[in-house]
Amino acid sequence: MQVRIDEELKTKVDKYAEFLDSSSAYVVSEALKLVFNKDVDFKGWLESQARNSEKSVAPQTSVAADDTKQSAAPIASEDNANGRGLFR
């Protein structure tokens, strides 16, 4: 993905990356994770999208030879970007 940002923001991103001893791409990725984790409205919307998506797909169930059903894999939990001490 490529994005265009103004020069002042680019300078701050670069300086923050230097401060963290990391890359600018890492700073942008972690900043977006932080925003997504804190935006309650977006989280609700995203969950409703996932539920709507699940409803539109017919559930598929496998049956093993001994008639026991196999369960689907669990959905991965959210990653808390700030849980690793980033973005103090």
Secondary structure, 3 states (H helix, E strand, C coil): CCCCCCHHHHHHHHHHHHHHCCCHHHHHHHHHHHHHHHCHHHHHHHHHHHHHHHHHCCCCCCECCCCCECCCCCCCCCCCHHHHCCCC
